[in-house]
């Protein structure tokens, strides 16, 4: 079980790093937000950019996870079309390891992407608590498992690029806005704040802000960990099950 | 017996706006494949070939029926079946961004091959792929990719290999090349189950075959047996009055089939019957546009069993 999972993980990581254009592409958007939107928010709130980044950067990590899920979905549909998944499904590999290896790869890639985004933010003058940063990276890894679980589950259930593009487009923007990643939900009217509570991505953003600011005892942190742990378990299970129905 | 399948059935339900629609893809297929033989499943597109192979390869669970594949019960121990087979799908499953060598080594590791690197080098060499083994998959030609696909299915030296339409989309040269390689598998003792909609392919490669149509087996045997069953030779004539010509020629033939202005006359000994046929037509003053004498083919078997020509169903021979 573990042997097969680590085999797939190592194999997929090697493939990713042989051609690292996609993971790099995945951080383009968050970095552009960081460079061109962060200063705007700072200006609007009359804060220096370096201070504003402490609350803006955590959201960009969550956005990276969200875009990662979309990439995962397209990659999976390609693997379905080309017969790659079918081929490994006939091998004696432990079935869940096929998805688990890929999901863990996504987690590792997301952690590396997050570190790059954090380094860029620090270079822009962000001040943040070091243990807070470290814990946030762990939280983002969990968020990544949740997001890539959705990517695999959707791709394996829909098996169609067009359907998936529509669903992703439909949900990506509201999820991003309602997570408070761009502008904090404290600026929102009360009804929006209530809706945001049901947006899974809201919790890691809030917890990330507390962690970056050094409020390591903030109650949002255990909540975010609990929500992400539960949802990651749920979506990864879903994607493993979807693979079982690969025959269609 | 490496495959023994009995009464396999599979029905698919597709949901659309018009409601649920069911397609009976396979309706009771029996197969008996001997160890070491190349066994063909021949039929037009949509006959249920791929579904049958996918059921036997553990990818789809049959709705009904039983099967023993490579010594293990298909339904009770699919894991054991998987350890003993190689499967090459129509799509092939060759990754574009990874080198053939890396992919094959990975397949070998998953199959617990003792020395993955050596097994990979061996299979690459056997399929003349060593030269392009370290280039990304996307740079390979269609024929090379197909060979990588087969190498991926063979690296663990399985006793049984499934090939789903192995030469579809290949040019004639690459097809001939692949046929040779498939024949070599017989010498190594690997049993092969292949599906195809090419008559010449089934004829050239298979020790035995079944012809499937609409999810059922309509004929089975060696290519020779099947062709003999229809008759030795077929005389194809294009005539002005096919019905009258058919009546005229019936006494000379085992069977006469009319297909528009085309007449197919099945005879045991074409060379010697042909002059008699021509004389008979001349006596009745029936004018003839063209005439051809051929050995009967598997298409004639298909025509005899289903009333349709494989060529009419959109599959070229």
Interface residues (C-beta under 8 A of the other chain):
Chain A: X4 X7 X11 X14 X15 X18 X19 X81 X82 X83 X84 X85 X86 X87 X88 X89 X90 X91 X92 X93 X246 X247
Chain B: X54 X57 X58 X59 X60 X79 X82 X83 X85 X87 X89 X90 X91 X92 X93 X94 X95 X96 X97 X98 X102 X106 X107 X109 X110 X111 X112 X152 X153
